[in-house]
Amino acid sequence: MNLAADAPANQEAAAAAGAVLPLVVVLSFGTPPARANAAAALGNLAHGNAVNRRAVLDAQAVPPLLALLAAPPAPTPAAAGAKTSGGPVTSASAKGALPTDARAEAADCLRVLCDGDEVLQAVLAEEGALPSAAVMLGAGGDVADAAARLLKSFAECFDEAIDEAKAKVKK
């Protein structure tokens, strides 16, 4: 939902039209690409808009966002045993695996939702967001960048917990 990115009038119009709850439903039950798009759209609706941020939280977007954050990435075509030359890969992804951009979009949406909200940050820490984000740091690319942005958004009081989560991943 790039129409809402940094466009307050569009953010308000989309939310007023009832976009938040259907997006949370897609986030919870959609296909992996749809879930990634729903996470991005919710983040764009909430970015810089306190009313929409509250609507996204009230619609219970955090649990499915945390599930996306913790989901295993889809295997690469080579790791899945698919042929990488001669056309598109058609092998099925691992059960429960998501495209890596879904994890990045979930991390970015959670960052927007928890930025400056230490109570929500504590909930996210308690629910396992820190270890999930720490694992994502090793993924490289956009996924690692999104995880780093999410971890950076946490208040200083979470620095020790973040360091512990990173250390566990390195073991």
Biotite code that builds the C-alpha atoms (Angstrom):
import biotite.structure as struc

atoms = struc.array([
    struc.Atom([0.000, 0.000, 0.000], chain_id="A", res_id=1, res_name="MET", atom_name="CA", element="C"),
    struc.Atom([2.541, 2.537, -1.161], chain_id="A", res_id=2, res_name="ASN", atom_name="CA", element="C"),
    struc.Atom([-0.263, 5.034, -1.638], chain_id="A", res_id=3, res_name="LEU", atom_name="CA", element="C"),
    struc.Atom([-0.183, 5.548, 2.115], chain_id="A", res_id=4, res_name="ALA", atom_name="CA", element="C"),
    struc.Atom([3.578, 5.856, 2.525], chain_id="A", res_id=5, res_name="ALA", atom_name="CA", element="C"),
    struc.Atom([4.330, 9.335, 3.792], chain_id="A", res_id=6, res_name="ASP", atom_name="CA", element="C"),
    struc.Atom([0.944, 10.583, 2.595], chain_id="A", res_id=7, res_name="ALA", atom_name="CA", element="C"),
    struc.Atom([-1.159, 11.550, 5.628], chain_id="A", res_id=8, res_name="PRO", atom_name="CA", element="C"),
    struc.Atom([-4.324, 12.222, 3.641], chain_id="A", res_id=9, res_name="ALA", atom_name="CA", element="C"),
    struc.Atom([-4.101, 8.806, 1.987], chain_id="A", res_id=10, res_name="ASN", atom_name="CA", element="C"),
    struc.Atom([-3.337, 7.136, 5.330], chain_id="A", res_id=11, res_name="GLN", atom_name="CA", element="C"),
    struc.Atom([-6.432, 8.672, 6.861], chain_id="A", res_id=12, res_name="GLU", atom_name="CA", element="C"),
    struc.Atom([-8.607, 7.857, 3.842], chain_id="A", res_id=13, res_name="ALA", atom_name="CA", element="C"),
    struc.Atom([-7.516, 4.212, 3.760], chain_id="A", res_id=14, res_name="ALA", atom_name="CA", element="C"),
    struc.Atom([-8.075, 3.758, 7.480], chain_id="A", res_id=15, res_name="ALA", atom_name="CA", element="C"),
    struc.Atom([-11.436, 5.554, 7.345], chain_id="A", res_id=16, res_name="ALA", atom_name="CA", element="C"),
    struc.Atom([-12.469, 3.224, 4.516], chain_id="A", res_id=17, res_name="ALA", atom_name="CA", element="C"),
    struc.Atom([-11.859, 0.268, 6.817], chain_id="A", res_id=18, res_name="GLY", atom_name="CA", element="C"),
    struc.Atom([-8.555, -1.028, 5.460], chain_id="A", res_id=19, res_name="ALA", atom_name="CA", element="C"),
    struc.Atom([-6.941, -1.986, 8.767], chain_id="A", res_id=20, res_name="VAL", atom_name="CA", element="C"),
    struc.Atom([-8.994, -5.013, 9.847], chain_id="A", res_id=21, res_name="LEU", atom_name="CA", element="C"),
    struc.Atom([-9.004, -6.725, 6.426], chain_id="A", res_id=22, res_name="PRO", atom_name="CA", element="C"),
    struc.Atom([-5.241, -6.238, 6.242], chain_id="A", res_id=23, res_name="LEU", atom_name="CA", element="C"),
    struc.Atom([-4.834, -7.905, 9.637], chain_id="A", res_id=24, res_name="VAL", atom_name="CA", element="C"),
    struc.Atom([-6.960, -10.813, 8.402], chain_id="A", res_id=25, res_name="VAL", atom_name="CA", element="C"),
    struc.Atom([-4.704, -11.164, 5.351], chain_id="A", res_id=26, res_name="VAL", atom_name="CA", element="C"),
    struc.Atom([-1.683, -10.872, 7.631], chain_id="A", res_id=27, res_name="LEU", atom_name="CA", element="C"),
    struc.Atom([-3.041, -13.775, 9.668], chain_id="A", res_id=28, res_name="SER", atom_name="CA", element="C"),
    struc.Atom([-4.449, -16.056, 6.988], chain_id="A", res_id=29, res_name="PHE", atom_name="CA", element="C"),
    struc.Atom([-3.198, -14.952, 3.572], chain_id="A", res_id=30, res_name="GLY", atom_name="CA", element="C"),
    struc.Atom([-0.685, -16.508, 1.258], chain_id="A", res_id=31, res_name="THR", atom_name="CA", element="C"),
    struc.Atom([2.953, -15.760, 2.058], chain_id="A", res_id=32, res_name="PRO", atom_name="CA", element="C"),
    struc.Atom([3.245, -12.947, -0.529], chain_id="A", res_id=33, res_name="PRO", atom_name="CA", element="C"),
    struc.Atom([-0.089, -11.483, 0.597], chain_id="A", res_id=34, res_name="ALA", atom_name="CA", element="C"),
    struc.Atom([1.067, -11.568, 4.216], chain_id="A", res_id=35, res_name="ARG", atom_name="CA", element="C"),
    struc.Atom([4.219, -9.645, 3.269], chain_id="A", res_id=36, res_name="ALA", atom_name="CA", element="C"),
    struc.Atom([2.143, -7.054, 1.419], chain_id="A", res_id=37, res_name="ASN", atom_name="CA", element="C"),
    struc.Atom([-0.288, -6.747, 4.337], chain_id="A", res_id=38, res_name="ALA", atom_name="CA", element="C"),
    struc.Atom([2.585, -6.152, 6.773], chain_id="A", res_id=39, res_name="ALA", atom_name="CA", element="C"),
    struc.Atom([3.992, -3.460, 4.485], chain_id="A", res_id=40, res_name="ALA", atom_name="CA", element="C"),
    struc.Atom([0.590, -1.822, 4.076], chain_id="A", res_id=41, res_name="ALA", atom_name="CA", element="C"),
    struc.Atom([-0.070, -1.780, 7.819], chain_id="A", res_id=42, res_name="LEU", atom_name="CA", element="C"),
    struc.Atom([3.335, -0.270, 8.452], chain_id="A", res_id=43, res_name="GLY", atom_name="CA", element="C"),
    struc.Atom([2.695, 2.413, 5.853], chain_id="A", res_id=44, res_name="ASN", atom_name="CA", element="C"),
    struc.Atom([-0.718, 3.199, 7.335], chain_id="A", res_id=45, res_name="LEU", atom_name="CA", element="C"),
    struc.Atom([0.727, 3.517, 10.840], chain_id="A", res_id=46, res_name="ALA", atom_name="CA", element="C"),
    struc.Atom([3.921, 5.393, 9.974], chain_id="A", res_id=47, res_name="HIS", atom_name="CA", element="C"),
    struc.Atom([3.762, 8.841, 11.548], chain_id="A", res_id=48, res_name="GLY", atom_name="CA", element="C"),
    struc.Atom([0.027, 8.530, 12.229], chain_id="A", res_id=49, res_name="ASN", atom_name="CA", element="C"),
    struc.Atom([-0.884, 7.945, 15.873], chain_id="A", res_id=50, res_name="ALA", atom_name="CA", element="C"),
    struc.Atom([-4.562, 7.255, 15.153], chain_id="A", res_id=51, res_name="VAL", atom_name="CA", element="C"),
    struc.Atom([-3.776, 4.602, 12.551], chain_id="A", res_id=52, res_name="ASN", atom_name="CA", element="C"),
    struc.Atom([-1.029, 3.148, 14.743], chain_id="A", res_id=53, res_name="ARG", atom_name="CA", element="C"),
    struc.Atom([-3.587, 2.665, 17.508], chain_id="A", res_id=54, res_name="ARG", atom_name="CA", element="C"),
    struc.Atom([-6.073, 1.156, 15.019], chain_id="A", res_id=55, res_name="ALA", atom_name="CA", element="C"),
    struc.Atom([-3.453, -1.371, 13.839], chain_id="A", res_id=56, res_name="VAL", atom_name="CA", element="C"),
    struc.Atom([-2.639, -2.306, 17.436], chain_id="A", res_id=57, res_name="LEU", atom_name="CA", element="C"),
    struc.Atom([-6.334, -2.532, 18.365], chain_id="A", res_id=58, res_name="ASP", atom_name="CA", element="C"),
    struc.Atom([-6.926, -4.820, 15.371], chain_id="A", res_id=59, res_name="ALA", atom_name="CA", element="C"),
    struc.Atom([-4.460, -7.278, 16.952], chain_id="A", res_id=60, res_name="GLN", atom_name="CA", element="C"),
    struc.Atom([-1.787, -7.063, 14.261], chain_id="A", res_id=61, res_name="ALA", atom_name="CA", element="C"),
    struc.Atom([1.089, -7.791, 16.658], chain_id="A", res_id=62, res_name="VAL", atom_name="CA", element="C"),
    struc.Atom([0.599, -11.585, 17.063], chain_id="A", res_id=63, res_name="PRO", atom_name="CA", element="C"),
    struc.Atom([0.605, -12.331, 13.313], chain_id="A", res_id=64, res_name="PRO", atom_name="CA", element="C"),
    struc.Atom([3.520, -9.912, 12.817], chain_id="A", res_id=65, res_name="LEU", atom_name="CA", element="C"),
    struc.Atom([5.482, -11.787, 15.474], chain_id="A", res_id=66, res_name="LEU", atom_name="CA", element="C"),
    struc.Atom([4.610, -15.063, 13.756], chain_id="A", res_id=67, res_name="ALA", atom_name="CA", element="C"),
    struc.Atom([5.976, -13.684, 10.479], chain_id="A", res_id=68, res_name="LEU", atom_name="CA", element="C"),
    struc.Atom([9.105, -12.492, 12.228], chain_id="A", res_id=69, res_name="LEU", atom_name="CA", element="C"),
    struc.Atom([9.753, -15.951, 13.687], chain_id="A", res_id=70, res_name="ALA", atom_name="CA", element="C"),
    struc.Atom([8.870, -17.973, 10.568], chain_id="A", res_id=71, res_name="ALA", atom_name="CA", element="C"),
    struc.Atom([11.669, -19.750, 8.752], chain_id="A", res_id=72, res_name="PRO", atom_name="CA", element="C"),
    struc.Atom([12.655, -18.225, 5.431], chain_id="A", res_id=73, res_name="PRO", atom_name="CA", element="C"),
    struc.Atom([11.803, -20.068, 2.253], chain_id="A", res_id=74, res_name="ALA", atom_name="CA", element="C"),
    struc.Atom([14.691, -22.194, 1.035], chain_id="A", res_id=75, res_name="PRO", atom_name="CA", element="C"),
    struc.Atom([16.714, -20.894, -1.851], chain_id="A", res_id=76, res_name="THR", atom_name="CA", element="C"),
    struc.Atom([15.949, -22.658, -5.150], chain_id="A", res_id=77, res_name="PRO", atom_name="CA", element="C"),
    struc.Atom([19.234, -24.570, -4.951], chain_id="A", res_id=78, res_name="ALA", atom_name="CA", element="C"),
    struc.Atom([18.597, -25.613, -1.339], chain_id="A", res_id=79, res_name="ALA", atom_name="CA", element="C"),
    struc.Atom([15.124, -26.796, -2.261], chain_id="A", res_id=80, res_name="ALA", atom_name="CA", element="C"),
    struc.Atom([16.594, -29.041, -4.946], chain_id="A", res_id=81, res_name="GLY", atom_name="CA", element="C"),
    struc.Atom([15.057, -27.096, -7.803], chain_id="A", res_id=82, res_name="ALA", atom_name="CA", element="C"),
    struc.Atom([16.795, -26.504, -11.065], chain_id="A", res_id=83, res_name="LYS", atom_name="CA", element="C"),
    struc.Atom([17.869, -22.913, -11.354], chain_id="A", res_id=84, res_name="THR", atom_name="CA", element="C"),
    struc.Atom([18.308, -22.758, -15.096], chain_id="A", res_id=85, res_name="SER", atom_name="CA", element="C"),
    struc.Atom([15.812, -23.161, -17.886], chain_id="A", res_id=86, res_name="GLY", atom_name="CA", element="C"),
    struc.Atom([12.804, -21.392, -16.450], chain_id="A", res_id=87, res_name="GLY", atom_name="CA", element="C"),
    struc.Atom([11.047, -20.534, -13.243], chain_id="A", res_id=88, res_name="PRO", atom_name="CA", element="C"),
    struc.Atom([11.398, -22.575, -10.086], chain_id="A", res_id=89, res_name="VAL", atom_name="CA", element="C"),
    struc.Atom([8.246, -24.573, -9.490], chain_id="A", res_id=90, res_name="THR", atom_name="CA", element="C"),
    struc.Atom([9.118, -26.634, -6.410], chain_id="A", res_id=91, res_name="SER", atom_name="CA", element="C"),
    struc.Atom([7.062, -25.995, -3.302], chain_id="A", res_id=92, res_name="ALA", atom_name="CA", element="C"),
    struc.Atom([8.526, -24.038, -0.433], chain_id="A", res_id=93, res_name="SER", atom_name="CA", element="C"),
    struc.Atom([9.212, -25.627, 2.907], chain_id="A", res_id=94, res_name="ALA", atom_name="CA", element="C"),
    struc.Atom([6.133, -25.979, 5.092], chain_id="A", res_id=95, res_name="LYS", atom_name="CA", element="C"),
    struc.Atom([5.539, -22.743, 6.979], chain_id="A", res_id=96, res_name="GLY", atom_name="CA", element="C"),
    struc.Atom([8.399, -20.982, 5.212], chain_id="A", res_id=97, res_name="ALA", atom_name="CA", element="C"),
    struc.Atom([7.916, -17.458, 3.963], chain_id="A", res_id=98, res_name="LEU", atom_name="CA", element="C"),
    struc.Atom([9.611, -15.313, 1.405], chain_id="A", res_id=99, res_name="PRO", atom_name="CA", element="C"),
    struc.Atom([12.378, -13.397, 3.122], chain_id="A", res_id=100, res_name="THR", atom_name="CA", element="C"),
    struc.Atom([10.676, -10.111, 2.319], chain_id="A", res_id=101, res_name="ASP", atom_name="CA", element="C"),
    struc.Atom([7.762, -11.130, 4.572], chain_id="A", res_id=102, res_name="ALA", atom_name="CA", element="C"),
    struc.Atom([10.094, -11.226, 7.566], chain_id="A", res_id=103, res_name="ARG", atom_name="CA", element="C"),
    struc.Atom([11.595, -7.869, 6.572], chain_id="A", res_id=104, res_name="ALA", atom_name="CA", element="C"),
    struc.Atom([8.144, -6.301, 6.153], chain_id="A", res_id=105, res_name="GLU", atom_name="CA", element="C"),
    struc.Atom([7.039, -7.694, 9.522], chain_id="A", res_id=106, res_name="ALA", atom_name="CA", element="C"),
    struc.Atom([10.158, -6.266, 11.192], chain_id="A", res_id=107, res_name="ALA", atom_name="CA", element="C"),
    struc.Atom([9.604, -2.870, 9.593], chain_id="A", res_id=108, res_name="ASP", atom_name="CA", element="C"),
    struc.Atom([5.933, -2.813, 10.587], chain_id="A", res_id=109, res_name="CYS", atom_name="CA", element="C"),
    struc.Atom([6.780, -3.786, 14.169], chain_id="A", res_id=110, res_name="LEU", atom_name="CA", element="C"),
    struc.Atom([9.439, -1.052, 14.209], chain_id="A", res_id=111, res_name="ARG", atom_name="CA", element="C"),
    struc.Atom([6.841, 1.545, 13.204], chain_id="A", res_id=112, res_name="VAL", atom_name="CA", element="C"),
    struc.Atom([4.397, 0.267, 15.810], chain_id="A", res_id=113, res_name="LEU", atom_name="CA", element="C"),
    struc.Atom([6.844, 0.088, 18.730], chain_id="A", res_id=114, res_name="CYS", atom_name="CA", element="C"),
    struc.Atom([8.992, 3.139, 18.058], chain_id="A", res_id=115, res_name="ASP", atom_name="CA", element="C"),
    struc.Atom([8.832, 5.264, 21.206], chain_id="A", res_id=116, res_name="GLY", atom_name="CA", element="C"),
    struc.Atom([6.421, 2.896, 22.982], chain_id="A", res_id=117, res_name="ASP", atom_name="CA", element="C"),
    struc.Atom([8.380, 1.148, 25.740], chain_id="A", res_id=118, res_name="GLU", atom_name="CA", element="C"),
    struc.Atom([5.330, -0.791, 26.901], chain_id="A", res_id=119, res_name="VAL", atom_name="CA", element="C"),
    struc.Atom([4.870, -2.342, 23.464], chain_id="A", res_id=120, res_name="LEU", atom_name="CA", element="C"),
    struc.Atom([8.629, -2.901, 23.257], chain_id="A", res_id=121, res_name="GLN", atom_name="CA", element="C"),
    struc.Atom([8.426, -4.861, 26.520], chain_id="A", res_id=122, res_name="ALA", atom_name="CA", element="C"),
    struc.Atom([5.561, -6.937, 25.126], chain_id="A", res_id=123, res_name="VAL", atom_name="CA", element="C"),
    struc.Atom([7.550, -7.644, 21.961], chain_id="A", res_id=124, res_name="LEU", atom_name="CA", element="C"),
    struc.Atom([10.598, -8.607, 24.003], chain_id="A", res_id=125, res_name="ALA", atom_name="CA", element="C"),
    struc.Atom([8.499, -10.914, 26.178], chain_id="A", res_id=126, res_name="GLU", atom_name="CA", element="C"),
    struc.Atom([6.878, -12.503, 23.113], chain_id="A", res_id=127, res_name="GLU", atom_name="CA", element="C"),
    struc.Atom([10.202, -13.379, 21.484], chain_id="A", res_id=128, res_name="GLY", atom_name="CA", element="C"),
    struc.Atom([10.792, -10.592, 18.992], chain_id="A", res_id=129, res_name="ALA", atom_name="CA", element="C"),
    struc.Atom([14.397, -10.037, 20.071], chain_id="A", res_id=130, res_name="LEU", atom_name="CA", element="C"),
    struc.Atom([15.672, -13.578, 19.368], chain_id="A", res_id=131, res_name="PRO", atom_name="CA", element="C"),
    struc.Atom([13.751, -13.680, 16.076], chain_id="A", res_id=132, res_name="SER", atom_name="CA", element="C"),
    struc.Atom([15.245, -10.369, 14.983], chain_id="A", res_id=133, res_name="ALA", atom_name="CA", element="C"),
    struc.Atom([18.707, -11.494, 16.091], chain_id="A", res_id=134, res_name="ALA", atom_name="CA", element="C"),
    struc.Atom([18.419, -14.577, 13.871], chain_id="A", res_id=135, res_name="VAL", atom_name="CA", element="C"),
    struc.Atom([17.367, -12.353, 10.971], chain_id="A", res_id=136, res_name="MET", atom_name="CA", element="C"),
    struc.Atom([20.598, -10.349, 11.325], chain_id="A", res_id=137, res_name="LEU", atom_name="CA", element="C"),
    struc.Atom([22.416, -13.341, 9.856], chain_id="A", res_id=138, res_name="GLY", atom_name="CA", element="C"),
    struc.Atom([20.207, -13.465, 6.774], chain_id="A", res_id=139, res_name="ALA", atom_name="CA", element="C"),
    struc.Atom([21.938, -10.563, 5.075], chain_id="A", res_id=140, res_name="GLY", atom_name="CA", element="C"),
    struc.Atom([20.403, -8.054, 2.692], chain_id="A", res_id=141, res_name="GLY", atom_name="CA", element="C"),
    struc.Atom([17.028, -6.457, 3.307], chain_id="A", res_id=142, res_name="ASP", atom_name="CA", element="C"),
    struc.Atom([16.100, -8.947, 6.013], chain_id="A", res_id=143, res_name="VAL", atom_name="CA", element="C"),
    struc.Atom([19.163, -8.130, 8.115], chain_id="A", res_id=144, res_name="ALA", atom_name="CA", element="C"),
    struc.Atom([18.682, -4.409, 7.523], chain_id="A", res_id=145, res_name="ASP", atom_name="CA", element="C"),
    struc.Atom([15.048, -4.574, 8.672], chain_id="A", res_id=146, res_name="ALA", atom_name="CA", element="C"),
    struc.Atom([16.034, -6.599, 11.753], chain_id="A", res_id=147, res_name="ALA", atom_name="CA", element="C"),
    struc.Atom([18.730, -4.057, 12.617], chain_id="A", res_id=148, res_name="ALA", atom_name="CA", element="C"),
    struc.Atom([16.206, -1.196, 12.278], chain_id="A", res_id=149, res_name="ARG", atom_name="CA", element="C"),
    struc.Atom([13.771, -3.038, 14.543], chain_id="A", res_id=150, res_name="LEU", atom_name="CA", element="C"),
    struc.Atom([16.389, -3.718, 17.209], chain_id="A", res_id=151, res_name="LEU", atom_name="CA", element="C"),
    struc.Atom([17.628, -0.131, 17.025], chain_id="A", res_id=152, res_name="LYS", atom_name="CA", element="C"),
    struc.Atom([14.101, 1.156, 17.708], chain_id="A", res_id=153, res_name="SER", atom_name="CA", element="C"),
    struc.Atom([14.068, -0.457, 21.152], chain_id="A", res_id=154, res_name="PHE", atom_name="CA", element="C"),
    struc.Atom([14.851, 1.791, 24.130], chain_id="A", res_id=155, res_name="ALA", atom_name="CA", element="C"),
    struc.Atom([18.215, 1.613, 25.885], chain_id="A", res_id=156, res_name="GLU", atom_name="CA", element="C"),
    struc.Atom([16.699, -0.427, 28.699], chain_id="A", res_id=157, res_name="CYS", atom_name="CA", element="C"),
    struc.Atom([16.499, -3.361, 26.274], chain_id="A", res_id=158, res_name="PHE", atom_name="CA", element="C"),
    struc.Atom([20.164, -3.234, 25.213], chain_id="A", res_id=159, res_name="ASP", atom_name="CA", element="C"),
    struc.Atom([21.175, -6.088, 27.520], chain_id="A", res_id=160, res_name="GLU", atom_name="CA", element="C"),
    struc.Atom([18.342, -8.311, 26.297], chain_id="A", res_id=161, res_name="ALA", atom_name="CA", element="C"),
    struc.Atom([19.256, -7.528, 22.686], chain_id="A", res_id=162, res_name="ILE", atom_name="CA", element="C"),
    struc.Atom([22.905, -8.385, 23.343], chain_id="A", res_id=163, res_name="ASP", atom_name="CA", element="C"),
    struc.Atom([21.866, -11.673, 24.967], chain_id="A", res_id=164, res_name="GLU", atom_name="CA", element="C"),
    struc.Atom([19.673, -12.568, 21.980], chain_id="A", res_id=165, res_name="ALA", atom_name="CA", element="C"),
    struc.Atom([22.527, -11.825, 19.569], chain_id="A", res_id=166, res_name="LYS", atom_name="CA", element="C"),
    struc.Atom([24.953, -13.891, 21.651], chain_id="A", res_id=167, res_name="ALA", atom_name="CA", element="C"),
    struc.Atom([22.615, -16.909, 21.625], chain_id="A", res_id=168, res_name="LYS", atom_name="CA", element="C"),
    struc.Atom([22.481, -16.786, 17.831], chain_id="A", res_id=169, res_name="VAL", atom_name="CA", element="C"),
    struc.Atom([26.263, -16.764, 17.572], chain_id="A", res_id=170, res_name="LYS", atom_name="CA", element="C"),
    struc.Atom([26.555, -19.975, 19.645], chain_id="A", res_id=171, res_name="LYS", atom_name="CA", element="C"),
])
